Amino acid sequence: MNTQNNPEREPNQAPETEEWTRETVEEQAPDTPEAEAPETVASEPSETENGKEKKGSGRLRAAFNTKAWRAGSYSIFAAIVVIAIAVVVNLVVNALPSSGTQLDMTENQIYSISDQTKQILGSLETDVEVYWIVQSGSEDSTMEQVLAKYAEYSHVTVTSVDPVVYPSFASQYTDETITNNSLLVVCGDRTIYIPYSDIWTYSDYSTYYYYYYYYGEEYLDVFAGESQLTSAIGYVTSDDLPIMYILTGHGESGVSDDVLDAINMDNIQTEELSLLTVDAIPEDCAVLALFGPTSDLSADEVAMIEAYLAEGGEMIITTEYTEEDMTNFQTLLSDWGLDLTYGYVLESNSSYYYYGYIDLILPTLGSHDITSPLTEDGYSVLMPDAQGLTEIGENDDLTVTALLTSSSSSYIKESLSGLTSYEQTEDDPSGPFMLGAAVESASSGGKLVVFTSTLFMESDYSSLVSGANEDLFLNAVDWLCEKDSSISIHTKTISSDYLSFSDSSASTLKTLLVIVVPVLFLASGVVIFIRRRRR
């Protein structure tokens, strides 16, 4: 072996053979296709270029591994999660009924429905269609929210109908002129139309007239949408409506349209009846009414009424002061264990009359199905210009229950005309007196309710006690008709309500605000001044 041509090389030294071989190939075959192969090898990235790429990718990986990148990633992920949760929650909330997502903060809960309405809607067994006749873009916002509450119940369907798009829709249910934002309530063959003028009304005509005359706009501050709609639903779902026959021909003071509307909204039909034209009380009479007679009944009329009661009939009577002889009428009452003292009941105890008016009595409510809803809710009843009732004799067949009673400090003035003093004298009968009574006959099942004031039903007096007088009257009518419950849902006003005070309560409050509170502030100021001076 020729050792000169194969010298020993240092470890890790690059072999020269490979370099020589490449040069030889290039010299021997420069023009052959195979010579292009080394060019391919030569075109591969150099170590410098590879190093740059590796360095760039390393920087990119390093950038993703920084604390700023990790924090930003966490923030982006958290934001995505929060947005996703918000979308899901929004979808769930929109699917919930409005009662679970909206809170009515108005004083009179104008956008809510009462417990009585909820009870009636929850007990429905037939489907009711409520058509809201309203032009698109002119929806009453209050009606919209209230109707949404009704639509939450399974047997109630609320549908908006645009009269411009469907001009003949309402004609299949009613012949009345349809107004915008009015309602049609339909169940089977029964239909009732509620015009918008019955949904929004006014509490004071002078205020309404002022706004209409000077500003050309209606001032409507009383919302009756719930009371009207619930009454309509009760009407269309009832098989038979009871009838109240109202007696005429005895100088009755009568009742106002407000009272008749309240009776009708309780789904009780009313018809006038003269006993001079019939020989008996009609068989379909659910309750017989005599409101404030000022002239006496005939003996035949009393006999006809007593025959009706003896067969299990029901009757309600309100009395009115009169100076006429009322012998037959008194006989009717005495046969049912009651004696009426004509005159005016006055109160000397300021806790039992309305502030400043001794003839506006705030009686004590007795224990009875008629009065229990009022006592449970803490309502007071106001009886203006009332007469006095007392129970007479003992009759095992009759049960007399006092519904309203004046205090032991009350007394009766036979007449208020020409009086120079309203103080009680020796000749004035002393109380307590019944101002309302319910009587039941065990043998016949007949019922009689007597209130010794006709004015107490009027809205002017009922509004002073938050509508309690109207509730009392309707409770009595429903008890006589043997209805489970009355529909006595109050209208809701956007104006101020009355705050009722007895005379003693008003005096106490006046003393507290005018004397006690200022004295306390003055005393505290003096104490603070003295303490500071001593320092």
Disulfide bonds with the S-S distance in Angstrom:
none
